[in-house]
C-alpha cells in the first residue's frame, strides 16, 4: 500500500482540508477541486461558473457581445470533460488499489499453501526436514512440467505407488507456490509505487485547461494565486485546531501532506460490466478461481494477469473509454470467499496432487450395469402399436 507521509502529531485531516477548500472563493474552489480531482468532485454550481467564465469566441474574433446566454450545450460540454477526467483518475486510483489488494491476498495464500504442503510432506509422508529444505532451496530453478510429465509416465507404467506419486507431486506443488510468492512480492512493490503515483499526482495544467477552457497564462496565474491562498489558510487552520504544536513539530510540506492525508480516504468503487475477457463470463470466473488457488500454469498466469490489469487481451471488447475493472473486482470477491483454513488448504493440495485413477481400476470399481427386466404384456402391446403391423397381422420389420 502507499506509504503515508503524515506524522502522528500532525493535526491535518481530510475534513480540515475540505473545510479550507469550501471556504475559498469560487475560482479557488474550482482550481483546488480540479487539481485534486481524484479526491474531490466539481459541483453543479461550479460547472455553471466554468461555463460562464470561459472566453467568448466572439471576443476573440473582434466582435464584442452585448449579452451572454448560458446554453445547455455549454453546460454539457463542461460536464462531459469533467466526467472524462474524473473517470480516468478515479479508475486509475481504484485499479491500483485493487492491484495491491489482490496481490497481497494472493501472496499470503501462496505462502500459506507452501507451508501447508511442507507440513503434509513431513506429517503425512514422513519426509525429513532436510529434504524439505532442499526442495525449498531448489524452488527457484525447478521446472515443473517435465517433472510432472515423468511422474505421470511412471504412474501409467505402474513404476510408482500412489503415495510416492502424491509425495513427489506435493513437493513440486510446494516449489510452484514458493516461486509464485517471489513473483507476487515483486508485483506488490510495483503496484504500491503505482498506487502512490495515482494518489499523489495532481491533474496536469493542460487537463485543467481542457475542462475550464481558459488560456494557459490565466490558468497559471490563478493556480499560483489560489494554491498560495490554500496553503496559507491550511496552515492557519492547523494552528487554530492544535495551538502550540507549530513550534514543537518540524515544518511540514503541506502540499505533499495534503495528498498523503487524502490518500487515506476510502477508494470509491465503480460499477463495471463484463467486457468479453476469456470469451464468456463463466470461463473468466473459472480461470480467476484457478488463479486464486495457484494452479494456473506459470506461463499462462503472467499473460492472464496482464490482461486483468491492463485490459490487454484481444478477447476483450474495448467499449469502455478507460480500462474495465470487472475482472479485478471479481478476483477480490473470489479471494474473499476461498476457504483458507489449514483444513481447506490441505484438502485442496491433496485433491490436485492425487494421481489420476486408472481406466482398468475405475472399470472394476464402478457399479455393474443394470440388467434390463423383461417386458410385460402391456408393454409389448404398446411397443407393437408403435411399430405397426402388416396385412398378415405380423409385426413389421421395416422399422
C-alpha positions in Angstrom: 0.0 0.0 0.0 1.0 3.6 -0.4 3.3 4.8 2.4 1.7 7.6 4.4 3.9 10.6 4.9 1.8 12.0 7.8 3.2 12.0 11.3 1.1 11.0 14.3 1.4 14.6 15.7 0.0 16.2 12.5 -3.4 17.8 13.0 -4.1 17.7 9.3 -7.2 15.7 8.4 -9.4 15.2 5.3 -12.2 17.1 6.9 -9.9 20.1 7.7 -8.6 20.1 4.1 -12.2 20.0 2.7 -13.3 22.8 5.0 -10.4 25.1 3.9 -11.3 24.5 0.2 -15.0 25.1 0.8 -14.2 28.5 2.5 -12.2 29.7 -0.6 -13.8 31.9 -3.4 -15.5 30.0 -6.2 -12.5 30.4 -8.5 -10.2 29.0 -5.8 -12.6 26.2 -5.0 -12.7 25.2 -8.7 -9.0 25.3 -9.0 -8.3 23.2 -6.0 -11.0 20.7 -6.8 -9.7 20.2 -10.3 -6.1 19.8 -9.1 -7.3 17.2 -6.6 -9.9 15.7 -8.9 -9.2 12.1 -7.8 -10.3 13.1 -4.3 -13.0 15.8 -4.8 -15.9 16.4 -7.1 -16.8 19.6 -9.1 -20.3 20.7 -8.1 -23.1 21.8 -10.4 -22.7 25.4 -9.2 -19.0 25.3 -10.2 -19.8 23.8 -13.6 -22.1 26.8 -14.3 -19.3 29.2 -13.2 -16.8 27.4 -15.5 -19.2 27.6 -18.5 -19.8 31.3 -17.9 -16.1 32.1 -17.2 -14.9 30.7 -20.5 -13.7 33.3 -23.1 -16.4 34.1 -25.6 -15.1 33.2 -29.1 -16.9 36.3 -30.5 -14.5 38.4 -28.4 -11.5 36.6 -30.0 -12.8 37.3 -33.5 -13.2 41.0 -32.7 -16.9 41.2 -32.1 -18.0 42.3 -28.6 -21.1 40.5 -27.5 -23.9 42.6 -25.9 -25.2 39.7 -23.7 -24.1 36.3 -22.5 -26.6 33.4 -22.6 -25.9 30.2 -20.7 -26.8 27.3 -23.0 -27.4 23.7 -22.2 -24.8 22.8 -24.8 -22.1 24.8 -23.0 -23.0 23.1 -19.6 -23.0 19.7 -21.2 -19.6 20.3 -22.8 -18.1 21.2 -19.3 -19.8 18.2 -17.7 -18.6 15.8 -20.4 -15.0 17.0 -20.0 -15.3 16.9 -16.2 -16.7 13.3 -16.3 -13.9 12.2 -18.7 -11.1 13.2 -16.5 -13.0 12.3 -13.3 -13.5 8.7 -14.6 -9.9 8.5 -15.7 -8.3 9.5 -12.3 -10.9 7.6 -10.2 -10.5 4.3 -12.2 -6.7 4.7 -12.0 -6.8 5.0 -8.3 -9.3 2.1 -7.9 -7.2 -0.1 -10.3 -4.0 0.4 -8.3 -5.9 -0.2 -5.0 -7.4 -3.4 -6.4 -4.0 -4.5 -7.6 -2.4 -4.1 -4.2 -5.4 -5.8 -2.5 -5.4 -8.8 -4.9 -1.6 -9.3 -4.9 -1.4 -9.0 -1.1 -4.1 -11.7 -0.7 -2.5 -13.9 -3.4 0.9 -13.6 -1.7 -0.5 -14.6 1.7 -2.3 -17.5 0.1 0.8 -18.7 -1.8 2.9 -18.6 1.4 0.2 -20.4 3.4 -0.2 -23.2 0.7 3.6 -23.7 0.6 3.7 -24.0 4.4 0.8 -26.5 4.4 2.5 -28.5 1.6 5.6 -28.7 3.7 3.6 -29.8 6.8 1.8 -32.5 4.8 5.2 -33.8 3.4 6.5 -34.0 7.0 3.4 -35.4 8.8 1.6 -37.5 6.2 4.5 -38.7 4.1 7.3 -38.7 6.7 9.8 -36.6 4.7 12.7 -35.2 6.7 13.2 -31.5 7.4 16.5 -31.6 5.5 14.8 -33.0 2.4 12.0 -30.3 2.6 14.6 -27.5 3.0 16.4 -28.9 0.0 13.2 -28.8 -2.1 12.6 -25.2 -1.0 16.2 -24.1 -1.9 15.7 -25.6 -5.4 12.3 -24.0 -5.9 13.5 -21.0 -8.0 15.3 -23.2 -10.6 12.9 -26.1 -10.7 10.9 -26.8 -13.9 7.6 -28.4 -13.0 6.2 -29.5 -16.4 8.9 -32.2 -17.3 8.8 -33.5 -13.7 5.1 -33.9 -13.7 5.2 -35.5 -17.1 7.8 -38.0 -15.9 5.7 -38.8 -12.8 2.6 -39.4 -15.0 4.5 -41.8 -17.2 5.8 -43.7 -14.2 2.3 -43.9 -12.8 0.8 -45.1 -16.1 3.6 -47.8 -16.3 2.9 -48.9 -12.7 6.5 -48.0 -11.7 5.4 -45.9 -8.7 2.9 -46.2 -5.9 0.1 -43.8 -5.3 1.7 -42.5 -2.0 5.1 -42.0 -3.7 3.4 -40.2 -6.6 1.5 -37.8 -4.4 4.6 -37.1 -2.2 6.7 -36.1 -5.2 3.8 -34.2 -6.8 3.2 -32.3 -3.5 6.9 -31.3 -3.5 6.6 -29.9 -7.0 3.5 -28.0 -6.0 5.3 -26.6 -2.9 8.1 -25.3 -5.2 5.5 -23.8 -7.5 3.8 -21.9 -4.7 7.2 -20.6 -3.5 8.1 -19.3 -7.0 4.7 -17.6 -7.3 5.2 -16.0 -3.9 8.5 -14.5 -5.1 6.8 -13.2 -8.2 4.0 -11.6 -6.2 6.4 -9.8 -3.9 7.9 -8.1 -6.9 4.5 -7.3 -8.3 3.4 -5.9 -5.0 6.3 -3.5 -4.9 5.5 -2.2 -8.4 1.8 -2.0 -7.6 2.5 0.0 -4.4 4.5 2.5 -6.4 1.8 2.8 -9.0 -0.8 3.4 -6.3 1.3 6.1 -4.7 1.6 7.8 -8.1 -2.1 7.6 -8.6 -2.8 9.1 -5.1 -0.1 11.8 -5.2 -0.4 13.0 -8.9 -2.4 16.3 -9.4 -4.3 17.0 -12.5 -2.0 18.5 -15.1 -2.3 22.1 -16.3 -3.3 21.1 -19.9 -6.0 18.8 -18.5 -7.4 21.6 -16.2 -7.3 24.0 -19.2 -9.2 21.5 -21.3 -12.0 21.3 -18.7 -12.1 25.0 -17.8 -11.4 26.4 -21.3 -9.2 29.3 -20.3 -5.8 30.4 -21.7 -2.6 28.9 -20.2 -1.5 32.3 -18.9 -4.7 32.9 -17.0 -4.6 29.4 -15.7 -1.1 29.7 -14.4 -1.8 33.0 -12.6 -4.9 31.6 -10.9 -3.1 28.4 -9.9 -0.3 30.2 -8.2 -2.7 32.6 -6.5 -5.1 30.1 -5.1 -2.5 27.4 -4.2 -0.7 30.0 -2.1 -4.0 31.1 -0.5 -4.9 27.4 0.1 -1.6 26.6 1.8 -1.7 29.7 4.0 -5.3 29.1 5.0 -4.5 25.4 5.8 -1.5 26.5 8.0 -3.8 28.9 9.9 -6.5 26.3 10.3 -4.0 23.7 11.7 -2.7 26.3 14.2 -6.2 27.0 15.3 -7.1 23.3 15.7 -3.9 22.4 17.6 -2.4 25.6 19.1 1.2 25.4 20.3 2.2 22.4 18.2 3.7 24.5 15.4 6.9 25.4 17.4 7.4 21.9 18.7 6.8 19.9 15.5 9.1 20.1 12.4 7.8 22.1 9.5 5.6 20.1 7.1 5.4 20.1 3.3 1.7 21.0 3.4 1.2 20.3 -0.3 2.7 16.8 -0.1 1.0 16.3 3.3 -2.4 17.2 1.7 -2.1 14.3 -0.8 -0.9 11.9 1.8 -3.9 12.7 4.1 -6.4 12.5 1.2 -4.9 9.1 0.1 -6.2 7.6 3.4 -9.8 8.2 2.3 -11.7 5.1 1.1 -11.4 4.3 -2.6 -14.7 4.8 -4.5 -15.8 1.6 -6.2 -17.0 1.8 -9.8 -19.7 -0.3 -11.4 -18.1 -2.4 -14.1 -19.8 -4.7 -16.7 -18.4 -7.9 -18.3 -16.2 -6.9 -21.2 -15.7 -10.2 -23.0 -12.5 -11.3 -21.4 -12.0 -15.0 -21.8 -15.0 -15.1 -24.2 -17.6 -15.9 -21.6 -18.2 -14.8 -18.0 -18.3 -18.3 -16.7 -14.9 -19.1 -18.3 -13.5 -16.0 -16.8 -14.8 -16.9 -13.3 -13.3 -20.4 -13.6 -9.9 -19.0 -14.7 -10.0 -16.5 -11.8 -10.7 -19.3 -9.4 -7.8 -21.3 -10.8 -5.5 -18.3 -10.5 -6.6 -17.8 -6.9 -5.7 -21.3 -5.9 -2.3 -21.1 -7.6 -2.9 -23.9 -10.0 -2.8 -21.9 -13.2 0.2 -22.6 -15.4 3.0 -20.2 -14.7 3.4 -19.3 -18.4 -0.3 -18.6 -18.7 -0.5 -16.8 -15.4 1.6 -13.8 -16.4 -0.4 -13.2 -19.6 -3.7 -13.5 -17.8 -2.6 -11.2 -15.0 -1.6 -8.5 -17.6 -5.0 -8.9 -19.3 -6.7 -8.3 -16.0 -4.7 -5.2 -15.0 -4.1 -3.5 -18.3 -7.0 -4.8 -20.4 -4.5 -6.2 -23.0 -6.5 -9.3 -24.0 -7.6 -9.5 -27.6 -10.7 -11.3 -26.4 -12.0 -8.2 -24.6 -14.4 -5.8 -26.3 -12.9 -2.3 -25.6 -16.2 -0.5 -25.4 -15.2 1.5 -22.3 -13.4 4.8 -22.6 -10.9 3.6 -20.0 -9.9 0.2 -18.6 -12.6 -2.0 -17.2 -12.1 -3.4 -13.7 -14.7 -6.2 -13.9 -12.1 -9.0 -13.7 -10.2 -7.4 -10.8 -13.4 -6.8 -8.8 -14.4 -10.5 -9.3 -11.0 -11.7 -8.3 -11.2 -9.8 -5.0 -14.6 -11.4 -4.3 -13.3 -14.9 -5.1 -10.3 -14.5 -2.9 -12.6 -13.3 0.0 -14.8 -16.4 -0.4 -12.0 -19.1 -0.5 -11.6 -21.5 2.4 -8.1 -20.5 3.5 -8.2 -22.5 6.8 -5.5 -25.2 7.2 -8.1 -27.9 6.6 -9.3 -26.2 3.4 -5.8 -25.8 2.1 -4.9 -29.4 2.9 -8.0 -30.6 1.1 -7.2 -28.6 -2.0 -3.5 -29.7 -2.1 -4.3 -33.4 -1.6 -7.1 -33.2 -4.2 -4.9 -31.8 -7.0 -1.8 -33.8 -6.3 -3.6 -37.2 -6.2 -2.8 -39.5 -9.1 -5.4 -39.9 -11.8 -7.4 -43.1 -11.4 -6.5 -45.7 -14.0 -9.1 -46.9 -16.5 -8.9 -50.6 -15.5 -9.3 -49.9 -11.8 -12.1 -47.4 -12.5 -14.0 -50.1 -14.5 -13.6 -52.7 -11.8 -14.6 -50.3 -9.0 -17.6 -48.9 -11.0 -21.1 -50.3 -10.4 -22.2 -53.2 -12.6 -24.6 -52.4 -15.4 -28.3 -52.8 -14.8 -29.8 -56.0 -16.4 -32.9 -55.0 -18.3 -36.1 -56.6 -17.0 -38.3 -58.5 -19.4 -41.3 -56.5 -20.9 -44.8 -57.2 -19.6 -47.7 -58.0 -21.9 -49.0 -54.4 -21.7 -45.5 -53.0 -22.6 -45.2 -55.5 -25.5 -48.6 -54.4 -26.8 -47.7 -50.7 -26.6 -44.4 -51.3 -28.4 -46.2 -53.3 -31.1 -48.6 -50.4 -31.7 -45.7 -48.1 -32.2 -44.1 -50.5 -34.7 -47.3 -51.1 -36.6 -48.4 -54.4 -38.2 -48.6 -55.6 -41.8 -51.6 -57.2 -43.5 -50.7 -60.7 -42.2 -51.0 -59.4 -38.6 -47.3 -59.8 -38.1 -45.2 -57.1 -36.6 -43.4 -55.5 -39.5 -39.6 -55.5 -39.5 -39.2 -52.4 -41.8 -38.6 -50.1 -38.8 
